Amino acid sequence: MTAREGKDNARKDAIHRLQAANPGMTYLAAGEFLDRLPKLKADRARWRAQVGVDGSGEPVWLNLDDLDGSDIAVLSGNPAHARTALLKMLGQTWKAAGARVIVCDTKPSGWHMGFEFVSAAQLPELIDELEAAIDPFDGTGGDALDGPQTVLLLGFRAIKGATESLAGQPFGRHTDFRRLRGRKVRVVFDVPSATGRMRQVWQQIRLHWFFTEYVQIMLHSATVDSDGIQVARGQVALSLLGEDPVEFTWKLPIEVLSATPSSAR
């Protein structure tokens, strides 16, 4: 067997494995997917953000394509300054990769520097703009991570205030993130907790902001290590993908902490 014949046979085997794993996939479609695979892997690596390391020191990632469709990421837990620092770090990572990153909050703050800013009152207008300006992704001519990406970072005070103002009003469509389904727009919510005294607020948020599935990044604590560095501990729960939560630790960068509001520390 020549090297070329061996390569052809390996490709055929790979196509047949893809077809077996994806009933209904044609031989041609499987071959086209294999051809795109190197670019798919490169795009996924480009758009992922590291939230920390696991117990073995291996990176723990939040992949941007985990948030395809109308799925969102919910960043929750305490302390607040660690949550804010992680939110800023996610925004910085995606902006550095080329995404348009937009922060929505009640008023500008130090950690918003470097990002576009809109107020909570402007959020319906922003959703209108994104729905009109970004065509739905139809799966042709590339993948969901190919081309321009947009990320919305929503601060808790903006979410809570807007939710309260929406209560009892026929305002739902204007802030329905399902309108962005299929577009290259990802959303990260900053929510302190879904339990205890925050449970009712959380239920109102889910009711008025129309999302059902989400990736949760939960912070459990932040302590100071022997070198005087703050270390946050938490987990990434990809339950919508049927995976077990992944525990992580994250050393809070000084340059990120310096931009968080002092009242949140």
Secondary structure as GFF3:
##gff-version 3
##sequence-region A 1 265
A	DSSP	alpha_helix	3	21	.	.	.	ID=ss1
A	DSSP	alpha_helix	27	47	.	.	.	ID=ss2
A	DSSP	beta_strand	49	53	.	.	.	ID=ss3
A	DSSP	beta_strand	59	62	.	.	.	ID=ss4
A	DSSP	three_ten_helix	64	67	.	.	.	ID=ss5
A	DSSP	beta_strand	72	77	.	.	.	ID=ss6
A	DSSP	alpha_helix	80	96	.	.	.	ID=ss7
A	DSSP	beta_strand	100	105	.	.	.	ID=ss8
A	DSSP	three_ten_helix	110	112	.	.	.	ID=ss9
A	DSSP	beta_strand	116	119	.	.	.	ID=ss10
A	DSSP	three_ten_helix	120	122	.	.	.	ID=ss11
A	DSSP	alpha_helix	123	133	.	.	.	ID=ss12
A	DSSP	beta_strand	150	154	.	.	.	ID=ss13
A	DSSP	alpha_helix	156	166	.	.	.	ID=ss14
A	DSSP	three_ten_helix	172	175	.	.	.	ID=ss15
A	DSSP	three_ten_helix	177	180	.	.	.	ID=ss16
A	DSSP	beta_strand	185	190	.	.	.	ID=ss17
A	DSSP	three_ten_helix	196	198	.	.	.	ID=ss18
A	DSSP	alpha_helix	199	209	.	.	.	ID=ss19
A	DSSP	beta_strand	214	224	.	.	.	ID=ss20
A	DSSP	beta_strand	230	237	.	.	.	ID=ss21
A	DSSP	three_ten_helix	239	241	.	.	.	ID=ss22
A	DSSP	beta_strand	246	251	.	.	.	ID=ss23
A	DSSP	alpha_helix	254	257	.	.	.	ID=ss24
A	DSSP	three_ten_helix	262	264	.	.	.	ID=ss25
###
